[in-house]
Amino acid sequence: MGYGLDFGWLADATGAIARGAVTTILLIVVTTLAGTFLSILGAAGRRNGPMLLKRAIGVYVEVMRNTPFLVQLFFIFFGLPSIGIRLDPILAAMLAMTLNMAAYTIEIVGAGLDAVPRGQTEAALALGLRPRQVFIKIVLPQALKVIYPALTSQIIIMMLESAVVSQIAVRELTYEADMLQARTFRAFETYLVVTIVYLVLSMGLRRLLVSGGRRVLGAGVS
Amino acid sequence: MIEFTFWDILRNLLLAARWTVLLSLAAFVGGGVVGLVVLFFRIAKNKWSRRIASGYIALFQGTPLLMQLFLMFFGLPMLGLRIEPWTAAALGLTLFASAYLAEIWRSGVDALPRGQWDAGASLGLHYLQELRLIILPQAFSITRAPTVGFLVQLIKSTALTSIIGFEELVRTSNAINNATFEPFKVYGLVALIFFVMCFPLTQYARSLERRAAAN
């Protein structure tokens, strides 16, 4: 029994695939911004906060890092409504992705903060800057420069992981693929095309982040 | 309607967790074997062999695991193989693991000083003997922490096989949730079971890392 590949459906499907890809990109942009912000707060809190906060952040990081993203997503989307928190699929996806990513980037940002020599803080304080200014203007930019490559990898991993949010009916790339293959009965070809789209997205995103990072953070960032 | 007590839920979840453990082990062992082959190509002297291995690794690291599993599940039957969720899950995760493990071990090989190869050659060892006796043992030993770290990632990744219909922990929990309507409890327990499996390994990886840093 022969089975030939058939890509005849592709012409009508480009719109759906493009729409899905845009949603995937939207998800990862929101997650990157919110996740990085949250992890800066988390890493700073873990270093300078009160004891209780330090403990809480530590527990949060361990719980997120040692459970699957899919389970976190189901817990947020299906579990939270039973305690009165009801979220749209797309909001639940953004929340789950942000919380998941922050657990990894808190440690990355923390390592960056530790890598900035103490003398930098002391010099800035001696110049009369307030502690908050020292953190935002002196320590953080240097830390971000150190951790930028690790952050880039984490963003791409998160983009690939986002395929899972199709399971709570967020209309991103994988969801569109599921719909397409149900209509065309060409499952293998559909997933093959979408896999290539993901590959192009991840390579493009890496290139964009590397060149963008060079421009914003200066030379020496790989 | 059947009533589920807390213990019924927990018992069913733990029974399903056996499959999660089994799949993780199968994929880790299988991935280790295939990963070794990929590593062999990745560090070979031939330029094309290195390129093909790099491409293989980039392919698996640049696409979602879920897509890899779908392609396995829908693609293998086209080659005439009868495929069940277990086979697709085990094969998909094996290939996924092989790419990551090859890359981890490659970093270990690269970290060794050039002199190790030269010393092996001067002792009259040929290429395969050098690899087996000198290079690989050291490469494995310095990459033990990331290897254990990857095992944690692999255990978590088995959750995705529920989507192609493999009856492991997450798929069973979906079924239980549909019967009990207690998602908070069910998914909370699932998270706890995964945590119990992964946390000791995470701690072990961390202690290996500390030990490596101390040396």
Chai-1 contact restraints between the chains, C-beta under 6 A:
chainA,res_idxA,chainB,res_idxB,connection_type,confidence,min_distance_angstrom,max_distance_angstrom,comment,restraint_id
A,Y3,B,M78,contact,1.0,0.0,6.0,A-B,restraint_1
A,N66,B,F195,contact,1.0,0.0,6.0,A-B,restraint_2
A,N66,B,C198,contact,1.0,0.0,6.0,A-B,restraint_3
A,N66,B,F199,contact,1.0,0.0,6.0,A-B,restraint_4
A,N66,B,T202,contact,1.0,0.0,6.0,A-B,restraint_5
A,T67,B,A191,contact,1.0,0.0,6.0,A-B,restraint_6
A,T67,B,F194,contact,1.0,0.0,6.0,A-B,restraint_7
A,T67,B,F195,contact,1.0,0.0,6.0,A-B,restraint_8
A,P68,B,K156,contact,1.0,0.0,6.0,A-B,restraint_9
A,P68,B,A159,contact,1.0,0.0,6.0,A-B,restraint_10
A,P68,B,F194,contact,1.0,0.0,6.0,A-B,restraint_11
A,L70,B,A159,contact,1.0,0.0,6.0,A-B,restraint_12
A,V71,B,Y187,contact,1.0,0.0,6.0,A-B,restraint_13
A,V71,B,V190,contact,1.0,0.0,6.0,A-B,restraint_14
A,V71,B,A191,contact,1.0,0.0,6.0,A-B,restraint_15
A,F74,B,Y187,contact,1.0,0.0,6.0,A-B,restraint_16
A,F75,B,Y187,contact,1.0,0.0,6.0,A-B,restraint_17
A,F78,B,P183,contact,1.0,0.0,6.0,A-B,restraint_18
A,G79,B,P183,contact,1.0,0.0,6.0,A-B,restraint_19
A,G79,B,F184,contact,1.0,0.0,6.0,A-B,restraint_20
A,G79,B,Y187,contact,1.0,0.0,6.0,A-B,restraint_21
A,S82,B,F184,contact,1.0,0.0,6.0,A-B,restraint_22
A,L160,B,P64,contact,1.0,0.0,6.0,A-B,restraint_23
A,A163,B,P64,contact,1.0,0.0,6.0,A-B,restraint_24
A,A163,B,L66,contact,1.0,0.0,6.0,A-B,restraint_25
A,A187,B,F74,contact,1.0,0.0,6.0,A-B,restraint_26
A,F188,B,F74,contact,1.0,0.0,6.0,A-B,restraint_27
A,F188,B,G75,contact,1.0,0.0,6.0,A-B,restraint_28
A,F188,B,M78,contact,1.0,0.0,6.0,A-B,restraint_29
A,Y191,B,M67,contact,1.0,0.0,6.0,A-B,restraint_30
A,Y191,B,F70,contact,1.0,0.0,6.0,A-B,restraint_31
A,Y191,B,L71,contact,1.0,0.0,6.0,A-B,restraint_32
A,T195,B,T63,contact,1.0,0.0,6.0,A-B,restraint_33
A,T195,B,M67,contact,1.0,0.0,6.0,A-B,restraint_34
A,Y198,B,T63,contact,1.0,0.0,6.0,A-B,restraint_35
A,Y198,B,P64,contact,1.0,0.0,6.0,A-B,restraint_36
A,L199,B,G62,contact,1.0,0.0,6.0,A-B,restraint_37
A,L199,B,T63,contact,1.0,0.0,6.0,A-B,restraint_38
A,S202,B,G62,contact,1.0,0.0,6.0,A-B,restraint_39
